[in-house]
Amino acid sequence: MILVTRLDRQVMFLNPDLIVTIEETPDTVVTLVNGHHLLVRERAQVLLNRIVAYRTIIVRRAGSPAAGRKYLERRRLGKFTRPARDMSDQQSPSHHQDS
């Protein structure tokens, strides 16, 4: 969530996934997917910087688990691995075109 300030100085958090457009007329207008328009004090570039920072945090958290947090690691037990296929066992397709 990103922090935005409405024109009446009311502070709110906004989910950036719901933003369709950000327009700078004399005021900054944020259009949401549900059709609502928000007038905010921040400039469009400030909002874009906040969105990029928010998404960077999300991507970092979704990456490899942090060092020292073994409970976050994915366990690979090897129970459901597929056996290696021998390529020599494959037959040529029977629907080939004769010349």
MOPAC internal coordinates of N, CA, C and O (Angstrom, degrees):
PM7 1SCF
backbone

  N    0.0000 0     0.00 0     0.00 0    0    0    0
  C    1.4403 1     0.00 0     0.00 0    1    0    0
  C    1.5249 1   109.36 1     0.00 0    2    1    0
  O    1.2310 1   121.70 1   -35.71 1    3    2    1
  N    1.2984 1   114.34 1   144.29 1    3    2    1
  C    1.4630 1   119.10 1   177.48 1    5    3    2
  C    1.5290 1   109.16 1  -112.44 1    6    5    3
  O    1.2310 1   121.29 1   -28.82 1    7    6    5
  N    1.3018 1   115.13 1   151.18 1    7    6    5
  C    1.4565 1   122.31 1  -178.77 1    9    7    6
  C    1.5234 1   109.06 1   -90.09 1   10    9    7
  O    1.2310 1   120.50 1   -52.50 1   11   10    9
  N    1.3433 1   116.65 1   127.50 1   11   10    9
  C    1.4621 1   121.78 1   175.73 1   13   11   10
  C    1.5200 1   108.56 1  -130.54 1   14   13   11
  O    1.2310 1   120.99 1   -25.15 1   15   14   13
  N    1.3322 1   115.72 1   154.85 1   15   14   13
  C    1.4584 1   121.98 1   179.01 1   17   15   14
  C    1.5182 1   108.70 1  -119.04 1   18   17   15
  O    1.2310 1   120.71 1   -58.04 1   19   18   17
  N    1.3124 1   116.25 1   121.96 1   19   18   17
  C    1.4625 1   120.51 1   177.36 1   21   19   18
  C    1.5272 1   109.63 1   -72.20 1   22   21   19
  O    1.2310 1   120.73 1   -10.22 1   23   22   21
  N    1.3179 1   116.22 1   169.78 1   23   22   21
  C    1.4634 1   120.36 1  -178.15 1   25   23   22
  C    1.5265 1   112.06 1   -63.66 1   26   25   23
  O    1.2310 1   119.84 1   152.99 1   27   26   25
  N    1.3323 1   117.91 1   -27.01 1   27   26   25
  C    1.4664 1   120.58 1   178.68 1   29   27   26
  C    1.5330 1   112.03 1   -87.62 1   30   29   27
  O    1.2310 1   120.60 1  -161.83 1   31   30   29
  N    1.3316 1   116.46 1    18.17 1   31   30   29
  C    1.4644 1   125.98 1   178.16 1   33   31   30
  C    1.5334 1   113.72 1    67.06 1   34   33   31
  O    1.2310 1   120.16 1  -162.99 1   35   34   33
  N    1.3059 1   117.30 1    17.01 1   35   34   33
  C    1.4528 1   121.39 1   174.98 1   37   35   34
  C    1.5261 1   107.98 1   -79.96 1   38   37   35
  O    1.2310 1   120.59 1   -54.56 1   39   38   37
  N    1.3312 1   116.48 1   125.44 1   39   38   37
  C    1.4674 1   121.60 1  -178.82 1   41   39   38
  C    1.5223 1   108.50 1   -92.52 1   42   41   39
  O    1.2310 1   120.44 1   -43.72 1   43   42   41
  N    1.3127 1   116.77 1   136.28 1   43   42   41
  C    1.4605 1   120.98 1   179.06 1   45   43   42
  C    1.5216 1   110.00 1  -146.54 1   46   45   43
  O    1.2310 1   121.01 1   -20.85 1   47   46   45
  N    1.3220 1   115.66 1   159.15 1   47   46   45
  C    1.4514 1   121.88 1   174.68 1   49   47   46
  C    1.5138 1   108.35 1  -100.00 1   50   49   47
  O    1.2310 1   121.02 1   -41.76 1   51   50   49
  N    1.3305 1   115.65 1   138.24 1   51   50   49
  C    1.4584 1   121.71 1  -176.23 1   53   51   50
  C    1.5194 1   109.01 1  -125.54 1   54   53   51
  O    1.2310 1   120.94 1   -46.07 1   55   54   53
  N    1.3144 1   115.82 1   133.93 1   55   54   53
  C    1.4559 1   120.96 1   176.13 1   57   55   54
  C    1.5340 1   108.21 1   -76.95 1   58   57   55
  O    1.2310 1   119.33 1   -64.55 1   59   58   57
  N    1.3386 1   118.89 1   115.45 1   59   58   57
  C    1.4633 1   119.91 1  -176.22 1   61   59   58
  C    1.5239 1   113.73 1   -68.84 1   62   61   59
  O    1.2310 1   119.93 1   165.26 1   63   62   61
  N    1.3387 1   117.73 1   -14.74 1   63   62   61
  C    1.4595 1   119.72 1   176.88 1   65   63   62
  C    1.5228 1   111.75 1   -71.50 1   66   65   63
  O    1.2310 1   119.99 1   164.44 1   67   66   65
  N    1.3181 1   117.62 1   -15.56 1   67   66   65
  C    1.4623 1   121.48 1  -179.61 1   69   67   66
  C    1.5253 1   113.14 1   -92.47 1   70   69   67
  O    1.2310 1   120.00 1   176.10 1   71   70   69
  N    1.3156 1   117.60 1    -3.90 1   71   70   69
  C    1.4645 1   121.44 1  -177.18 1   73   71   70
  C    1.5236 1   110.00 1   -81.41 1   74   73   71
  O    1.2310 1   121.10 1   -50.88 1   75   74   73
  N    1.3227 1   115.51 1   129.12 1   75   74   73
  C    1.4652 1   121.46 1   175.45 1   77   75   74
  C    1.5205 1   109.34 1   -96.84 1   78   77   75
  O    1.2310 1   120.36 1   127.30 1   79   78   77
  N    1.3251 1   116.92 1   -52.70 1   79   78   77
  C    1.4651 1   120.67 1   179.89 1   81   79   78
  C    1.5225 1   110.61 1  -140.35 1   82   81   79
  O    1.2310 1   121.81 1   -23.77 1   83   82   81
  N    1.3242 1   114.14 1   156.23 1   83   82   81
  C    1.4630 1   122.47 1   171.76 1   85   83   82
  C    1.5216 1   105.73 1  -127.75 1   86   85   83
  O    1.2310 1   120.65 1   -60.84 1   87   86   85
  N    1.3205 1   116.36 1   119.16 1   87   86   85
  C    1.4624 1   120.96 1  -178.03 1   89   87   86
  C    1.5196 1   109.32 1  -118.70 1   90   89   87
  O    1.2310 1   121.20 1   -38.54 1   91   90   89
  N    1.3208 1   115.32 1   141.46 1   91   90   89
  C    1.4601 1   120.48 1   174.49 1   93   91   90
  C    1.5127 1   108.92 1  -108.67 1   94   93   91
  O    1.2310 1   120.94 1   -84.00 1   95   94   93
  N    1.2993 1   115.80 1    96.00 1   95   94   93
  C    1.4559 1   121.29 1   165.46 1   97   95   94
  C    1.5322 1   101.73 1   -92.59 1   98   97   95
  O    1.2310 1   117.77 1    21.99 1   99   98   97
  N    1.2924 1   121.84 1  -158.01 1   99   98   97
  C    1.4638 1   114.94 1   173.89 1  101   99   98
  C    1.5291 1   112.41 1   -54.43 1  102  101   99
  O    1.2310 1   120.14 1   148.68 1  103  102  101
  N    1.3213 1   117.34 1   -31.32 1  103  102  101
  C    1.4662 1   121.67 1   173.40 1  105  103  102
  C    1.5230 1   107.83 1  -110.56 1  106  105  103
  O    1.2310 1   120.52 1   -21.27 1  107  106  105
  N    1.3279 1   116.60 1   158.73 1  107  106  105
  C    1.4582 1   120.73 1   177.93 1  109  107  106
  C    1.5205 1   108.39 1   -87.95 1  110  109  107
  O    1.2310 1   120.87 1   -55.68 1  111  110  109
  N    1.3392 1   115.94 1   124.32 1  111  110  109
  C    1.4573 1   122.86 1  -178.45 1  113  111  110
  C    1.5256 1   108.18 1  -111.66 1  114  113  111
  O    1.2310 1   120.93 1   -56.47 1  115  114  113
  N    1.3302 1   115.83 1   123.53 1  115  114  113
  C    1.4572 1   122.13 1   177.66 1  117  115  114
  C    1.5255 1   106.92 1  -107.02 1  118  117  115
  O    1.2310 1   120.69 1   -58.27 1  119  118  117
  N    1.3321 1   116.28 1   121.73 1  119  118  117
  C    1.4578 1   121.34 1   178.21 1  121  119  118
  C    1.5169 1   108.56 1  -101.75 1  122  121  119
  O    1.2310 1   120.57 1   -48.93 1  123  122  121
  N    1.3306 1   116.52 1   131.07 1  123  122  121
  C    1.4557 1   122.69 1  -178.28 1  125  123  122
  C    1.5253 1   110.57 1  -101.04 1  126  125  123
  O    1.2310 1   120.55 1   -13.48 1  127  126  125
  N    1.3268 1   116.56 1   166.52 1  127  126  125
  C    1.4637 1   121.12 1  -177.21 1  129  127  126
  C    1.5249 1   112.50 1   -64.47 1  130  129  127
  O    1.2310 1   119.87 1   155.07 1  131  130  129
  N    1.3233 1   117.85 1   -24.93 1  131  130  129
  C    1.4625 1   120.45 1   179.80 1  133  131  130
  C    1.5303 1   112.28 1   -86.01 1  134  133  131
  O    1.2310 1   120.12 1  -176.77 1  135  134  133
  N    1.3337 1   117.38 1     3.23 1  135  134  133
  C    1.4498 1   121.66 1   176.75 1  137  135  134
  C    1.5200 1   114.65 1    94.23 1  138  137  135
  O    1.2310 1   119.71 1   172.68 1  139  138  137
  N    1.3111 1   118.15 1    -7.32 1  139  138  137
  C    1.4622 1   120.80 1   178.33 1  141  139  138
  C    1.5242 1   110.37 1   -71.59 1  142  141  139
  O    1.2310 1   121.14 1   -32.28 1  143  142  141
  N    1.3187 1   115.43 1   147.72 1  143  142  141
  C    1.4589 1   122.62 1   176.88 1  145  143  142
  C    1.5183 1   108.31 1  -116.10 1  146  145  143
  O    1.2310 1   120.55 1   -45.91 1  147  146  145
  N    1.3233 1   116.55 1   134.09 1  147  146  145
  C    1.4583 1   121.89 1   176.44 1  149  147  146
  C    1.5181 1   108.68 1  -116.08 1  150  149  147
  O    1.2310 1   120.31 1   -48.54 1  151  150  149
  N    1.3035 1   117.00 1   131.46 1  151  150  149
  C    1.4581 1   121.99 1   172.89 1  153  151  150
  C    1.5193 1   107.01 1   -96.17 1  154  153  151
  O    1.2310 1   120.43 1   -58.57 1  155  154  153
  N    1.3294 1   116.78 1   121.43 1  155  154  153
  C    1.4576 1   120.62 1  -176.46 1  157  155  154
  C    1.5228 1   110.36 1  -124.44 1  158  157  155
  O    1.2310 1   121.19 1   -20.65 1  159  158  157
  N    1.3358 1   115.32 1   159.35 1  159  158  157
  C    1.4597 1   121.75 1  -179.21 1  161  159  158
  C    1.5235 1   112.96 1   -78.89 1  162  161  159
  O    1.2310 1   120.25 1   149.04 1  163  162  161
  N    1.3253 1   117.13 1   -30.96 1  163  162  161
  C    1.4634 1   120.86 1  -175.45 1  165  163  162
  C    1.5295 1   110.86 1   -68.57 1  166  165  163
  O    1.2310 1   121.44 1   -30.59 1  167  166  165
  N    1.3096 1   114.86 1   149.41 1  167  166  165
  C    1.4613 1   120.95 1   174.93 1  169  167  166
  C    1.5199 1   109.28 1   -75.37 1  170  169  167
  O    1.2310 1   120.06 1   -18.86 1  171  170  169
  N    1.3220 1   117.49 1   161.14 1  171  170  169
  C    1.4659 1   122.20 1  -177.84 1  173  171  170
  C    1.5264 1   111.07 1   -61.44 1  174  173  171
  O    1.2310 1   119.86 1   140.31 1  175  174  173
  N    1.3235 1   117.87 1   -39.69 1  175  174  173
  C    1.4650 1   120.84 1  -179.04 1  177  175  174
  C    1.5297 1   111.30 1   -64.94 1  178  177  175
  O    1.2310 1   120.15 1   143.54 1  179  178  177
  N    1.3182 1   117.32 1   -36.46 1  179  178  177
  C    1.4645 1   121.25 1   177.30 1  181  179  178
  C    1.5263 1   109.59 1   -64.57 1  182  181  179
  O    1.2310 1   120.39 1   136.53 1  183  182  181
  N    1.3200 1   116.86 1   -43.47 1  183  182  181
  C    1.4671 1   120.45 1   177.95 1  185  183  182
  C    1.5266 1   111.50 1   -63.57 1  186  185  183
  O    1.2310 1   120.79 1   138.80 1  187  186  185
  N    1.3219 1   116.10 1   -41.20 1  187  186  185
  C    1.4747 1   119.24 1   178.39 1  189  187  186
  C    1.5235 1   110.91 1   -63.25 1  190  189  187
  O    1.2310 1   120.07 1   138.57 1  191  190  189
  N    1.3151 1   117.48 1   -41.43 1  191  190  189
  C    1.4696 1   120.67 1   177.38 1  193  191  190
  C    1.5276 1   111.23 1   -61.92 1  194  193  191
  O    1.2310 1   120.38 1   140.34 1  195  194  193
  N    1.3267 1   116.89 1   -39.66 1  195  194  193
  C    1.4632 1   120.19 1   178.47 1  197  195  194
  C    1.5260 1   111.47 1   -67.59 1  198  197  195
  O    1.2310 1   120.42 1   142.02 1  199  198  197
  N    1.3224 1   116.81 1   -37.98 1  199  198  197
  C    1.4673 1   120.60 1   178.45 1  201  199  198
  C    1.5218 1   110.40 1   -65.63 1  202  201  199
  O    1.2310 1   120.34 1   136.04 1  203  202  201
  N    1.3213 1   116.95 1   -43.96 1  203  202  201
  C    1.4676 1   120.77 1   178.67 1  205  203  202
  C    1.5268 1   110.72 1   -62.62 1  206  205  203
  O    1.2310 1   120.03 1   137.11 1  207  206  205
  N    1.3227 1   117.55 1   -42.89 1  207  206  205
  C    1.4617 1   120.81 1   178.47 1  209  207  206
  C    1.5272 1   110.99 1   -63.50 1  210  209  207
  O    1.2310 1   120.35 1   138.87 1  211  210  209
  N    1.3316 1   116.95 1   -41.13 1  211  210  209
  C    1.4663 1   121.40 1   178.77 1  213  211  210
  C    1.5248 1   110.84 1   -62.34 1  214  213  211
  O    1.2310 1   120.55 1   132.78 1  215  214  213
  N    1.3178 1   116.55 1   -47.22 1  215  214  213
  C    1.4693 1   120.03 1  -179.26 1  217  215  214
  C    1.5264 1   111.80 1   -67.88 1  218  217  215
  O    1.2310 1   119.94 1   147.97 1  219  218  217
  N    1.3166 1   117.73 1   -32.03 1  219  218  217
  C    1.4628 1   121.16 1   176.36 1  221  219  218
  C    1.5235 1   110.20 1   -62.91 1  222  221  219
  O    1.2310 1   120.64 1   137.11 1  223  222  221
  N    1.3176 1   116.39 1   -42.89 1  223  222  221
  C    1.4659 1   120.31 1   177.69 1  225  223  222
  C    1.5220 1   110.88 1   -61.93 1  226  225  223
  O    1.2310 1   120.35 1   137.42 1  227  226  225
  N    1.3237 1   116.93 1   -42.58 1  227  226  225
  C    1.4673 1   121.38 1  -179.39 1  229  227  226
  C    1.5263 1   110.38 1   -62.87 1  230  229  227
  O    1.2310 1   120.16 1   135.40 1  231  230  229
  N    1.3220 1   117.30 1   -44.60 1  231  230  229
  C    1.4692 1   121.01 1  -178.86 1  233  231  230
  C    1.5211 1   110.66 1   -66.41 1  234  233  231
  O    1.2310 1   120.09 1   140.02 1  235  234  233
  N    1.3158 1   117.42 1   -39.98 1  235  234  233
  C    1.4665 1   120.00 1   178.48 1  237  235  234
  C    1.5189 1   111.59 1   -63.46 1  238  237  235
  O    1.2310 1   120.58 1   138.58 1  239  238  237
  N    1.3264 1   116.49 1   -41.42 1  239  238  237
  C    1.4608 1   119.99 1   179.40 1  241  239  238
  C    1.5231 1   111.91 1   -68.14 1  242  241  239
  O    1.2310 1   120.10 1   150.92 1  243  242  241
  N    1.3179 1   117.41 1   -29.08 1  243  242  241
  C    1.4615 1   120.96 1  -179.00 1  245  243  242
  C    1.5176 1   111.99 1   -81.58 1  246  245  243
  O    1.2310 1   119.52 1   168.09 1  247  246  245
  N    1.3297 1   118.52 1   -11.91 1  247  246  245
  C    1.4585 1   122.81 1  -178.18 1  249  247  246
  C    1.5097 1   112.05 1   -73.24 1  250  249  247
  O    1.2310 1   121.01 1    25.24 1  251  250  249
  N    1.3022 1   115.68 1  -154.76 1  251  250  249
  C    1.4598 1   120.77 1  -178.77 1  253  251  250
  C    1.5208 1   110.25 1   -63.65 1  254  253  251
  O    1.2310 1   120.46 1   -30.70 1  255  254  253
  N    1.3411 1   116.73 1   149.30 1  255  254  253
  C    1.4641 1   118.84 1  -178.68 1  257  255  254
  C    1.5235 1   111.62 1   -64.33 1  258  257  255
  O    1.2310 1   121.15 1   -30.36 1  259  258  257
  N    1.2980 1   115.41 1   149.64 1  259  258  257
  C    1.4587 1   120.75 1  -178.66 1  261  259  258
  C    1.5222 1   110.48 1   -65.75 1  262  261  259
  O    1.2310 1   120.80 1   -28.92 1  263  262  261
  N    1.3077 1   116.08 1   151.08 1  263  262  261
  C    1.4662 1   120.92 1   179.93 1  265  263  262
  C    1.5132 1   109.52 1   -61.59 1  266  265  263
  O    1.2310 1   121.28 1   -43.05 1  267  266  265
  N    1.3249 1   115.15 1   136.95 1  267  266  265
  C    1.4438 1   119.96 1   178.46 1  269  267  266
  C    1.5098 1   114.61 1    88.25 1  270  269  267
  O    1.2310 1   119.84 1   178.06 1  271  270  269
  N    1.3071 1   117.91 1    -1.94 1  271  270  269
  C    1.4636 1   120.64 1   179.54 1  273  271  270
  C    1.5209 1   109.18 1  -111.09 1  274  273  271
  O    1.2310 1   121.32 1  -102.58 1  275  274  273
  N    1.2952 1   115.08 1    77.42 1  275  274  273
  C    1.4599 1   121.21 1  -177.29 1  277  275  274
  C    1.5174 1   112.04 1   -65.57 1  278  277  275
  O    1.2310 1   120.12 1   153.10 1  279  278  277
  N    1.3235 1   117.38 1   -26.90 1  279  278  277
  C    1.4577 1   119.42 1  -177.77 1  281  279  278
  C    1.5284 1   111.72 1   -69.79 1  282  281  279
  O    1.2310 1   119.61 1   165.02 1  283  282  281
  N    1.3442 1   118.35 1   -14.98 1  283  282  281
  C    1.4489 1   121.42 1   178.14 1  285  283  282
  C    1.5222 1   113.09 1   -89.73 1  286  285  283
  O    1.2310 1   120.14 1   167.13 1  287  286  285
  N    1.3242 1   117.34 1   -12.87 1  287  286  285
  C    1.4585 1   119.76 1  -177.83 1  289  287  286
  C    1.5161 1   110.84 1   -72.47 1  290  289  287
  O    1.2310 1   121.11 1   -33.87 1  291  290  289
  N    1.3041 1   115.49 1   146.13 1  291  290  289
  C    1.4542 1   122.07 1   178.86 1  293  291  290
  C    1.5167 1   108.69 1   -84.31 1  294  293  291
  O    1.2310 1   120.58 1   -51.71 1  295  294  293
  N    1.2854 1   116.49 1   128.29 1  295  294  293
  C    1.4530 1   120.09 1  -179.64 1  297  295  294
  C    1.5208 1   109.91 1   -86.86 1  298  297  295
  O    1.2310 1   121.25 1   -45.60 1  299  298  297
  N    1.2983 1   115.21 1   134.40 1  299  298  297
  C    1.4575 1   121.21 1   177.48 1  301  299  298
  C    1.5196 1   107.62 1  -115.76 1  302  301  299
  O    1.2310 1   121.60 1   -76.52 1  303  302  301
  N    1.3125 1   114.54 1   103.48 1  303  302  301
  C    1.4531 1   119.66 1  -175.50 1  305  303  302
  C    1.5203 1   112.58 1   -84.55 1  306  305  303
  O    1.2310 1   119.92 1   159.04 1  307  306  305
  N    1.3007 1   117.76 1   -20.96 1  307  306  305
  C    1.4582 1   120.44 1   179.01 1  309  307  306
  C    1.5172 1   113.31 1    82.32 1  310  309  307
  O    1.2310 1   119.42 1  -171.12 1  311  310  309
  N    1.2981 1   118.71 1     8.88 1  311  310  309
  C    1.4600 1   120.98 1  -178.95 1  313  311  310
  C    1.5234 1   112.28 1   -72.19 1  314  313  311
  O    1.2310 1   120.63 1   146.08 1  315  314  313
  N    1.2984 1   116.40 1   -33.92 1  315  314  313
  C    1.4481 1   119.51 1  -171.48 1  317  315  314
  C    1.5249 1   112.90 1  -112.05 1  318  317  315
  O    1.2310 1   120.19 1  -145.90 1  319  318  317
  N    1.3038 1   117.25 1    34.10 1  319  318  317
  C    1.4588 1   119.68 1   178.51 1  321  319  318
  C    1.5156 1   109.03 1   -84.02 1  322  321  319
  O    1.2310 1   120.86 1   -33.54 1  323  322  321
  N    1.2971 1   115.97 1   146.46 1  323  322  321
  C    1.4525 1   121.23 1   179.11 1  325  323  322
  C    1.5222 1   109.30 1   -85.51 1  326  325  323
  O    1.2310 1   120.25 1   -40.16 1  327  326  325
  N    1.3250 1   117.13 1   139.84 1  327  326  325
  C    1.4670 1   118.74 1   177.42 1  329  327  326
  C    1.5269 1   110.37 1   -69.42 1  330  329  327
  O    1.2310 1   121.02 1   -30.84 1  331  330  329
  N    1.3173 1   115.66 1   149.16 1  331  330  329
  C    1.4603 1   120.44 1   178.87 1  333  331  330
  C    1.5180 1   108.85 1   -66.99 1  334  333  331
  O    1.2310 1   120.39 1   -43.27 1  335  334  333
  N    1.3303 1   116.86 1   136.73 1  335  334  333
  C    1.4612 1   121.51 1  -178.93 1  337  335  334
  C    1.5158 1   109.69 1   -94.56 1  338  337  335
  O    1.2310 1   121.08 1   -43.93 1  339  338  337
  N    1.2997 1   115.55 1   136.07 1  339  338  337
  C    1.4536 1   121.58 1   177.50 1  341  339  338
  C    1.5149 1   108.17 1   -84.66 1  342  341  339
  O    1.2310 1   120.02 1   -58.87 1  343  342  341
  N    1.3038 1   117.58 1   121.13 1  343  342  341
  C    1.4565 1   121.93 1  -176.21 1  345  343  342
  C    1.5265 1   112.23 1   -69.99 1  346  345  343
  O    1.2310 1   119.49 1   159.71 1  347  346  345
  N    1.3303 1   118.57 1   -20.29 1  347  346  345
  C    1.4639 1   120.37 1  -179.22 1  349  347  346
  C    1.5176 1   111.79 1   -74.34 1  350  349  347
  O    1.2310 1   119.82 1   162.14 1  351  350  349
  N    1.3396 1   117.95 1   -17.86 1  351  350  349
  C    1.4566 1   121.54 1  -179.86 1  353  351  350
  C    1.5204 1   112.64 1   -79.75 1  354  353  351
  O    1.2310 1   120.25 1   165.97 1  355  354  353
  N    1.3194 1   117.13 1   -14.03 1  355  354  353
  C    1.4539 1   119.39 1  -177.26 1  357  355  354
  C    1.5195 1   109.80 1   -74.18 1  358  357  355
  O    1.2310 1   121.25 1   -40.39 1  359  358  357
  N    1.3293 1   115.22 1   139.61 1  359  358  357
  C    1.4551 1   121.37 1   178.73 1  361  359  358
  C    1.5148 1   108.94 1   -97.70 1  362  361  359
  O    1.2310 1   121.37 1   -25.67 1  363  362  361
  N    1.3263 1   114.98 1   154.33 1  363  362  361
  C    1.4464 1   118.75 1   177.93 1  365  363  362
  C    1.5301 1   108.37 1   -72.23 1  366  365  363
  O    1.2310 1   119.95 1   -30.26 1  367  366  365
  N    1.3143 1   117.71 1   149.74 1  367  366  365
  C    1.4588 1   119.82 1  -178.35 1  369  367  366
  C    1.5243 1   111.09 1   -64.14 1  370  369  367
  O    1.2310 1   120.77 1   -37.52 1  371  370  369
  N    1.3283 1   116.13 1   142.48 1  371  370  369
  C    1.4691 1   120.41 1  -177.66 1  373  371  370
  C    1.5165 1   111.57 1   -87.32 1  374  373  371
  O    1.2310 1   119.42 1   179.95 1  375  374  373
  N    1.2656 1   118.71 1    -0.05 1  375  374  373
  C    1.4707 1   121.01 1  -177.29 1  377  375  374
  C    1.5414 1   111.24 1  -106.93 1  378  377  375
  O    1.2310 1   120.28 1  -150.02 1  379  378  377
  N    1.3169 1   117.06 1    29.98 1  379  378  377
  C    1.4678 1   118.86 1  -179.63 1  381  379  378
  C    1.5187 1   109.66 1   -73.01 1  382  381  379
  O    1.2310 1   121.23 1   -22.35 1  383  382  381
  N    1.3141 1   115.25 1   157.65 1  383  382  381
  C    1.4607 1   121.56 1  -175.00 1  385  383  382
  C    1.5229 1   109.21 1   -93.92 1  386  385  383
  O    1.2310 1   120.96 1   -51.14 1  387  386  385
  N    1.3478 1   115.77 1   128.86 1  387  386  385
  C    1.4624 1   119.89 1   177.39 1  389  387  386
  C    1.5155 1   110.45 1   -79.26 1  390  389  387
  O    1.2310 1   120.55 1   -35.79 1  391  390  389
  N    1.3378 1   116.55 1   144.21 1  391  390  389
  C    1.4628 1   119.61 1   179.34 1  393  391  390
  C    1.5024 1   110.12 1   -98.28 1  394  393  391
  O    1.2310 1   120.10 1   180.00 1  395  394  393

